[in-house]
Amino acid sequence: MEIQTFFEKIKQNPRPVVVDLWAPWCGPCKVVKPTMEKLASEYGGRVDVWQINADESQDLLRELKVYGIPTILGYQNGLEVIRYVGVKPKNEMQSLFESLSLGEVPKRVGLSSWDRLLRLAAGTFVAAAAWNNDLHWSVLLMGSILLFSAVYDRCPIWKAITTQLKKLTHN
């Protein structure tokens, strides 16, 4: 899609718009696709969904400052109100659609930047203190767990493991 066309359509669209920037070769994009299609159907007439192939719209991606896919952009009244990069859980995507359909600004789910920074600092301090002072291995483990708690929600391996565990426990 051309840059000028995109911005004209966004400004003129009477409904909120969710823009899904994807590529056919992108594995995570394939994970997002079924959820996006279901929500597009469920919220049809209240929220519009535009799926834009990143390979065919590289100038638009540069203009939007999109550096990774999948990227989901939420627009309300022609303005970007939220941006998600990567695969997000179904409930977070549902919340995005629900907020946009009600004319609200979507809220981010997950840790705030301050919480993330605090956990990283505390985990680093505990782990470094344990390492440098020959403290018990359990203190080192505690620091490592604290560090991991700051980034687990962004870890694709953790997401894959927990997804498989959920499937096993629900069957």
VEXTOR-428541 format. One record per residue (C-alpha): x, y, z; residue number from 1. Coordinates in steps of 0.25 Angstrom, whole numbers. Last residue first. Layout:
x:X, y:Y, z:Z, num:NUM
...
! end
This chain:
x:-27, y:-129, z:109, num:171
x:-26, y:-116, z:116, num:170
x:-13, y:-119, z:124, num:169
x:-6, y:-124, z:111, num:168
x:-10, y:-112, z:103, num:167
x:-6, y:-102, z:115, num:166
x:8, y:-109, z:116, num:165
x:10, y:-107, z:101, num:164
x:6, y:-92, z:101, num:163
x:15, y:-91, z:114, num:162
x:27, y:-97, z:106, num:161
x:25, y:-89, z:94, num:160
x:23, y:-76, z:102, num:159
x:36, y:-79, z:110, num:158
x:44, y:-81, z:97, num:157
x:38, y:-68, z:91, num:156
x:43, y:-60, z:103, num:155
x:36, y:-46, z:103, num:154
x:27, y:-50, z:115, num:153
x:39, y:-56, z:122, num:152
x:47, y:-43, z:122, num:151
x:46, y:-37, z:136, num:150
x:43, y:-50, z:143, num:149
x:56, y:-56, z:137, num:148
x:64, y:-46, z:145, num:147
x:57, y:-50, z:158, num:146
x:59, y:-64, z:155, num:145
x:74, y:-62, z:153, num:144
x:75, y:-55, z:166, num:143
x:68, y:-66, z:173, num:142
x:77, y:-76, z:166, num:141
x:89, y:-69, z:171, num:140
x:83, y:-68, z:185, num:139
x:81, y:-83, z:184, num:138
x:95, y:-86, z:180, num:137
x:99, y:-81, z:194, num:136
x:108, y:-69, z:195, num:135
x:122, y:-69, z:189, num:134
x:122, y:-53, z:191, num:133
x:124, y:-49, z:176, num:132
x:114, y:-59, z:171, num:131
x:103, y:-57, z:181, num:130
x:105, y:-42, z:181, num:129
x:104, y:-42, z:166, num:128
x:92, y:-50, z:166, num:127
x:85, y:-42, z:176, num:126
x:89, y:-29, z:169, num:125
x:85, y:-33, z:155, num:124
x:72, y:-38, z:160, num:123
x:69, y:-25, z:167, num:122
x:73, y:-17, z:155, num:121
x:65, y:-26, z:145, num:120
x:53, y:-26, z:154, num:119
x:53, y:-11, z:156, num:118
x:55, y:-9, z:141, num:117
x:43, y:-18, z:137, num:116
x:34, y:-11, z:148, num:115
x:37, y:3, z:143, num:114
x:35, y:-1, z:128, num:113
x:21, y:-6, z:132, num:112
x:19, y:-21, z:132, num:111
x:8, y:-28, z:124, num:110
x:-5, y:-24, z:117, num:109
x:-5, y:-10, z:110, num:108
x:-18, y:-2, z:111, num:107
x:-26, y:0, z:98, num:106
x:-31, y:15, z:97, num:105
x:-46, y:14, z:97, num:104
x:-56, y:16, z:86, num:103
x:-64, y:4, z:90, num:102
x:-59, y:-4, z:78, num:101
x:-45, y:0, z:80, num:100
x:-45, y:-5, z:94, num:99
x:-52, y:-19, z:90, num:98
x:-42, y:-21, z:79, num:97
x:-30, y:-18, z:87, num:96
x:-35, y:-27, z:99, num:95
x:-37, y:-38, z:89, num:94
x:-23, y:-37, z:85, num:93
x:-18, y:-37, z:99, num:92
x:-27, y:-49, z:102, num:91
x:-22, y:-57, z:89, num:90
x:-7, y:-55, z:94, num:89
x:2, y:-46, z:87, num:88
x:12, y:-50, z:76, num:87
x:22, y:-40, z:72, num:86
x:21, y:-25, z:72, num:85
x:9, y:-18, z:78, num:84
x:6, y:-3, z:75, num:83
x:-5, y:5, z:81, num:82
x:-12, y:18, z:79, num:81
x:-9, y:22, z:65, num:80
x:-17, y:33, z:60, num:79
x:-28, y:34, z:49, num:78
x:-40, y:34, z:59, num:77
x:-34, y:22, z:66, num:76
x:-23, y:14, z:60, num:75
x:-17, y:1, z:66, num:74
x:-5, y:-5, z:60, num:73
x:-1, y:-19, z:60, num:72
x:14, y:-23, z:56, num:71
x:17, y:-37, z:52, num:70
x:28, y:-33, z:48, num:69
x:40, y:-25, z:52, num:68
x:45, y:-11, z:49, num:67
x:32, y:-3, z:47, num:66
x:36, y:12, z:47, num:65
x:22, y:15, z:41, num:64
x:29, y:22, z:29, num:63
x:39, y:10, z:28, num:62
x:27, y:1, z:28, num:61
x:20, y:9, z:17, num:60
x:33, y:8, z:8, num:59
x:34, y:-7, z:10, num:58
x:20, y:-9, z:5, num:57
x:20, y:-22, z:-3, num:56
x:29, y:-30, z:6, num:55
x:21, y:-25, z:19, num:54
x:8, y:-31, z:13, num:53
x:-3, y:-22, z:19, num:52
x:-15, y:-28, z:26, num:51
x:-25, y:-17, z:29, num:50
x:-35, y:-20, z:40, num:49
x:-47, y:-11, z:42, num:48
x:-54, y:-10, z:56, num:47
x:-69, y:-9, z:58, num:46
x:-75, y:-14, z:45, num:45
x:-68, y:-28, z:47, num:44
x:-63, y:-30, z:62, num:43
x:-65, y:-45, z:62, num:42
x:-60, y:-47, z:48, num:41
x:-48, y:-38, z:50, num:40
x:-46, y:-45, z:63, num:39
x:-46, y:-59, z:57, num:38
x:-37, y:-54, z:45, num:37
x:-27, y:-48, z:55, num:36
x:-27, y:-60, z:64, num:35
x:-24, y:-69, z:52, num:34
x:-13, y:-60, z:46, num:33
x:-5, y:-58, z:59, num:32
x:2, y:-71, z:58, num:31
x:5, y:-70, z:43, num:30
x:11, y:-56, z:46, num:29
x:20, y:-63, z:56, num:28
x:26, y:-72, z:45, num:27
x:28, y:-61, z:35, num:26
x:30, y:-65, z:21, num:25
x:16, y:-60, z:16, num:24
x:19, y:-46, z:22, num:23
x:11, y:-38, z:33, num:22
x:7, y:-24, z:37, num:21
x:-7, y:-25, z:43, num:20
x:-14, y:-12, z:44, num:19
x:-25, y:-11, z:54, num:18
x:-35, y:1, z:50, num:17
x:-45, y:8, z:58, num:16
x:-57, y:12, z:50, num:15
x:-61, y:24, z:41, num:14
x:-49, y:22, z:32, num:13
x:-45, y:36, z:26, num:12
x:-32, y:38, z:34, num:11
x:-27, y:24, z:32, num:10
x:-31, y:24, z:17, num:9
x:-23, y:36, z:15, num:8
x:-11, y:31, z:23, num:7
x:-11, y:18, z:15, num:6
x:-12, y:25, z:1, num:5
x:-1, y:34, z:4, num:4
x:8, y:23, z:8, num:3
x:5, y:14, z:-3, num:2
x:0, y:0, z:0, num:1
! end
